Amino acid sequence: MLSFFRWVLLFVALFATLMGGALFLGHEVLVAKGPLTQAKHVVIPRGAGPATMAKILRDEGIISHPQLFRVALMIDPAPKPIKAGEYEVPAYTSMQAVVELLQSGKVVQRRLTVPEGLTMAEVVELVRKTEALSGDITLDLKEGDLLPETYFYSRDDTRDGLLLRMKEAMDKTLEEAWRKRAAGLPLANRREALTLASIVEKETALPAERPKVAAVYINRLRRRMKLESDPTTIYGLTQGKAPLNRELTRADLQSNSLYNTYVVTGLPPGPICNPGRASILAATNPARDRALWFVADGQGGHAFATTLAEHNRNVERWRQIQRERAEQQQQSQTPSGAPGTPSLPPPGQPRPAPRP
């Protein structure tokens, strides 16, 4: 008959064997491939405890043994807090790798691209509709306050917070551009530079043209000529809340809006959109060019002129291109065998303005 001491030794050995086997099996389960067959996003809410996290991961099909997941958290030799947020879990991720991922805090980085030239109303609507952001927009923002760029954010970041980052980016960009501006510009302050940049942004989409377009308006400001910019006049009609969706009329060009630069001398009261970095740099460092006019050249760019006579020739060339395109479009719409009708030239007379 075994003595009591031998029974204790036997029990301890058996217990150690069982514990060792359990630890071995538990470790094998922890490092084994997980059940997830394709990558998946999972959200760990703020304040979630081990039981809640284990349930979420099981319900999402990421782990098969929620109890073991909880045990793994408790016996972790170097425990780290799990950070709330949205995580991307790769396919077949082991339970141990899931724990390490959640402890790393490497949440999913989403991105929002704000195109250059959007108005404040358009940017605010874009942010309002952006998924995974939280909260309402309560900031009082002015036209031109936001820098168009690509911004990264995480789930549940606030809309106000993202807009503040855009404003800080614009403040920094404008400050640097103003500090490095060309000497002798007829611009009183940063806000005027931003206003000019917004006009440049709306007038051309070609990077190489922006300094030349800026030069045209700088030259006009120096001579106290009216800027005669279509985009500013359009902004006066719409306040940037919606596209005009029609051609400007003679009545539009005679309106008494402070943004109607066919009537008002100098810059309009403020920006007409949120200009990009390139337009801001163009406004503060325009090309050394004497041009006072420009008009579309029919190839996606503009023809610049230093004299009114040269500009009028460019305008007539553009009118001819418009007539030819109208005729081609009409011919393509005329049924085969039917006589075509000559197209009429566009109404209105060329104006001595940057754009006809």
C-alpha positions in Angstrom: 0.0 0.0 0.0 1.4 3.3 -1.1 2.3 5.8 1.7 0.6 9.1 1.8 3.8 10.8 0.6 3.9 8.6 -2.5 0.2 9.4 -3.2 1.0 13.1 -3.1 3.9 12.6 -5.5 1.7 10.6 -7.8 -1.0 13.3 -7.7 1.5 16.1 -8.4 3.0 14.2 -11.3 -0.4 13.4 -12.7 -1.5 17.1 -12.3 1.7 18.3 -13.9 1.3 16.0 -16.8 -2.3 17.1 -17.3 -1.4 20.8 -17.0 1.5 20.3 -19.3 -0.7 18.6 -21.8 -3.4 21.3 -21.5 -0.8 24.0 -21.9 0.6 22.3 -24.9 -2.8 21.8 -26.5 -3.8 25.4 -25.6 -0.7 26.7 -27.2 -1.3 24.7 -30.3 -4.8 26.1 -30.6 -3.5 29.6 -30.0 -1.0 29.4 -32.8 -3.1 27.4 -35.2 -4.7 28.9 -38.2 -7.9 30.7 -37.5 -11.3 30.0 -39.1 -11.5 33.2 -41.1 -11.3 32.4 -44.8 -10.8 36.0 -46.1 -9.7 39.3 -44.6 -12.3 41.1 -42.5 -12.7 44.3 -40.6 -13.8 44.1 -37.0 -14.6 46.9 -34.6 -13.7 46.7 -30.9 -15.8 49.3 -29.1 -14.5 51.5 -26.3 -14.8 50.0 -22.9 -15.1 46.4 -24.1 -13.9 43.8 -21.7 -12.4 40.3 -22.5 -15.8 38.7 -22.5 -17.3 41.2 -24.9 -14.2 41.1 -27.2 -14.3 37.3 -27.3 -17.9 37.3 -28.2 -17.4 39.9 -31.0 -14.5 37.9 -32.4 -16.4 34.6 -32.3 -19.5 36.2 -33.9 -17.4 37.6 -36.7 -15.9 34.2 -37.3 -12.4 35.2 -36.4 -11.9 32.8 -33.4 -13.5 29.5 -32.5 -12.6 29.3 -28.8 -13.7 32.5 -27.0 -12.9 31.0 -23.6 -9.3 30.2 -24.6 -9.1 33.8 -26.0 -10.0 35.1 -22.5 -7.5 32.8 -20.8 -4.8 33.9 -23.2 -5.4 37.5 -22.2 -5.3 36.6 -18.5 -2.1 34.6 -18.6 -0.2 36.8 -21.0 3.3 37.2 -19.5 3.6 40.7 -20.8 0.1 42.0 -20.8 -0.7 45.1 -22.9 -4.0 46.9 -23.1 -6.2 46.2 -26.1 -7.1 49.4 -27.9 -10.5 50.2 -29.2 -11.0 50.8 -33.0 -11.4 49.1 -36.3 -8.9 46.4 -37.3 -8.3 44.5 -40.5 -7.8 40.8 -39.6 -6.1 38.8 -42.4 -7.5 35.4 -43.4 -6.5 32.4 -41.2 -5.0 34.7 -38.5 -4.2 32.7 -35.4 -5.7 33.6 -32.0 -2.3 34.6 -30.7 -1.8 36.9 -33.8 -5.3 38.4 -33.2 -4.3 39.2 -29.6 -1.1 40.8 -30.8 -3.0 42.8 -33.5 -5.5 44.2 -31.0 -2.7 45.1 -28.6 -0.7 46.9 -31.3 -3.4 49.6 -31.9 -2.8 49.4 -35.6 -6.3 50.4 -36.6 -7.6 50.7 -40.1 -6.6 53.9 -41.8 -9.3 55.3 -44.1 -8.8 58.1 -46.6 -10.7 61.0 -47.9 -9.6 62.9 -50.9 -10.8 66.5 -51.2 -10.5 67.7 -54.8 -9.1 71.1 -55.5 -11.6 73.9 -56.2 -14.5 72.6 -54.2 -16.5 75.3 -52.4 -17.0 75.2 -48.7 -20.5 73.9 -49.1 -19.3 71.1 -51.3 -16.5 70.0 -48.9 -18.8 70.1 -45.9 -21.3 67.9 -47.7 -18.5 65.5 -48.7 -17.4 65.2 -45.0 -21.0 64.9 -43.8 -21.5 61.9 -46.1 -18.2 60.2 -45.4 -18.7 56.9 -43.7 -17.2 55.9 -40.4 -16.9 59.5 -39.1 -18.9 60.5 -36.1 -20.6 63.6 -34.9 -22.3 66.5 -36.5 -20.4 69.5 -38.1 -20.6 72.4 -35.8 -17.6 74.5 -36.9 -18.1 78.0 -38.4 -16.0 77.8 -41.5 -15.4 80.5 -44.2 -14.9 79.9 -47.9 -11.3 79.0 -48.6 -10.5 77.8 -45.1 -9.7 74.2 -46.0 -6.8 72.8 -47.9 -7.7 70.2 -50.6 -5.6 67.1 -50.0 -5.9 63.4 -49.1 -6.6 63.0 -45.4 -6.3 59.7 -43.4 -8.7 59.0 -40.6 -9.9 56.2 -38.3 -13.4 55.0 -37.6 -15.2 57.2 -35.2 -12.9 60.2 -35.7 -15.2 63.2 -35.6 -16.2 65.3 -38.6 -15.3 68.5 -36.8 -11.8 67.0 -36.0 -11.2 66.2 -39.7 -12.3 69.6 -40.8 -10.0 71.2 -38.2 -7.1 69.3 -39.7 -8.0 70.6 -43.1 -8.1 74.2 -41.7 -4.8 73.8 -39.9 -3.2 72.5 -43.2 -4.5 75.5 -45.1 -3.3 78.0 -42.4 0.1 76.4 -42.5 0.3 76.3 -46.3 -0.9 79.9 -46.7 1.4 81.2 -44.0 4.5 79.6 -45.7 3.5 80.8 -49.2 2.9 84.3 -48.0 6.2 84.4 -46.2 7.9 83.4 -49.4 5.8 85.6 -51.7 7.3 87.6 -54.5 8.1 91.2 -53.8 5.8 94.0 -54.8 2.6 92.1 -55.2 -0.6 94.2 -55.1 -2.0 92.0 -52.3 -2.6 93.5 -48.9 -2.6 90.3 -46.8 -2.9 86.5 -46.8 -6.7 86.6 -47.3 -6.3 88.5 -50.6 -3.6 86.0 -51.7 -6.1 83.2 -50.9 -8.8 85.0 -52.8 -6.6 85.3 -55.9 -5.5 81.7 -55.6 -9.2 80.6 -55.6 -9.8 82.5 -58.8 -6.7 80.9 -60.4 -8.0 77.5 -59.2 -11.3 78.0 -61.0 -9.8 79.4 -64.2 -7.5 76.6 -65.1 -6.9 73.0 -64.3 -3.4 72.9 -66.0 -0.6 73.2 -63.4 1.7 74.9 -65.9 -0.8 77.6 -66.6 -1.5 78.6 -63.0 1.4 81.0 -62.6 0.5 82.7 -66.0 -3.1 83.0 -65.0 -2.1 84.5 -61.7 0.2 86.9 -63.6 -2.8 88.2 -65.7 -4.7 89.1 -62.6 -1.7 90.6 -60.8 -1.1 92.8 -63.9 -4.8 93.8 -63.9 -4.7 94.7 -60.2 -1.6 96.8 -60.7 -3.3 98.7 -63.5 -6.6 98.9 -61.6 -8.4 97.1 -64.4 -11.5 95.1 -63.7 -10.6 91.4 -63.3 -13.6 90.3 -65.5 -13.5 86.7 -64.2 -16.5 84.4 -65.0 -15.9 82.2 -61.9 -16.2 85.1 -59.5 -19.4 86.3 -61.2 -20.8 82.8 -61.0 -20.0 82.6 -57.3 -21.9 85.8 -56.7 -25.0 84.1 -58.3 -24.7 80.8 -56.5 -22.7 81.6 -53.3 -20.9 78.3 -54.0 -24.0 76.2 -53.0 -24.7 74.6 -56.4 -23.4 74.7 -59.9 -24.8 77.4 -62.2 -25.5 74.8 -65.0 -25.9 77.5 -67.7 -24.0 80.1 -69.6 -23.6 83.6 -68.1 -26.1 86.1 -69.5 -25.7 89.8 -70.2 -27.9 90.4 -67.1 -25.5 88.3 -65.0 -22.5 90.4 -66.1 -24.4 93.6 -65.1 -25.5 92.4 -61.7 -24.5 94.4 -58.7 -22.9 91.5 -56.7 -19.7 92.3 -55.0 -18.3 89.1 -56.7 -19.2 90.4 -60.2 -15.7 91.5 -61.3 -17.1 92.8 -64.6 -18.5 95.6 -62.5 -16.4 95.8 -59.3 -12.8 96.9 -59.5 -10.3 94.8 -57.6 -10.6 91.4 -55.9 -14.0 90.1 -54.7 -14.7 90.2 -50.9 -13.2 86.7 -50.4 -12.3 83.4 -51.9 -14.7 81.6 -54.3 -13.5 78.0 -53.5 -10.9 76.1 -51.6 -7.8 76.4 -53.7 -5.0 73.8 -53.8 -1.4 74.2 -52.9 -0.3 74.8 -56.5 -2.7 77.7 -57.0 -1.7 79.3 -53.7 2.0 79.1 -54.8 1.0 80.6 -58.2 -0.8 83.5 -56.6 2.1 84.4 -54.3 4.7 83.8 -57.0 3.2 84.5 -60.4 5.0 84.2 -63.6 6.9 87.2 -64.9 4.6 87.9 -67.8 2.9 91.0 -69.1 -0.2 89.3 -70.4 -3.5 91.0 -69.6 -6.0 88.6 -71.3 -6.5 84.9 -71.9 -9.1 82.8 -73.6 -9.6 79.1 -74.3 -7.4 77.7 -77.0 -9.6 74.7 -77.9 -7.0 72.2 -76.7 -7.7 72.3 -73.0 -5.6 75.3 -72.3 -5.6 79.0 -72.9 -4.1 81.6 -75.3 -2.6 84.6 -73.5 -2.3 88.1 -74.9 -0.6 91.3 -73.9 -2.7 93.6 -76.2 -6.4 93.8 -76.8 -5.9 93.3 -80.6 -4.0 90.1 -80.0 -6.7 89.0 -77.5 -9.5 89.7 -80.0 -7.7 87.5 -82.6 -7.5 84.7 -80.0 -11.2 85.2 -79.2 -12.1 84.9 -82.8 -10.0 81.8 -83.2 -11.9 80.3 -80.2 -15.2 81.3 -81.7 -14.3 79.6 -85.0 -13.4 76.4 -83.1 -16.8 76.6 -81.4 -18.6 77.0 -84.7 -16.7 74.1 -86.2 -17.5 71.9 -83.3 -21.2 72.9 -83.4 -21.3 72.0 -87.1 -19.7 68.7 -86.5 -22.1 67.8 -83.7 -25.1 68.8 -85.9 -23.8 66.7 -88.8 -23.3 63.7 -86.5 -26.9 64.1 -85.3 -28.4 64.6 -88.8 -30.0 61.3 -90.2 -28.2 59.8 -93.2 -29.5 61.3 -96.4 -31.2 64.3 -94.7 -30.0 67.8 -95.6 -28.1 69.4 -92.8 -28.8 72.8 -91.3 -25.9 75.2 -91.0 -25.2 76.0 -87.4 -25.2 79.6 -86.1 -22.2 81.0 -84.2 -22.6 81.3 -80.5 -24.5 84.5 -79.4 -22.7 87.5 -77.9 -19.7 89.5 -78.9 -16.1 88.9 -77.8 -15.3 90.9 -74.7 -11.9 92.3 -73.7 -11.8 90.0 -70.7 -9.7 87.1 -69.5 -12.3 84.7 -70.9 -15.0 85.3 -73.5 
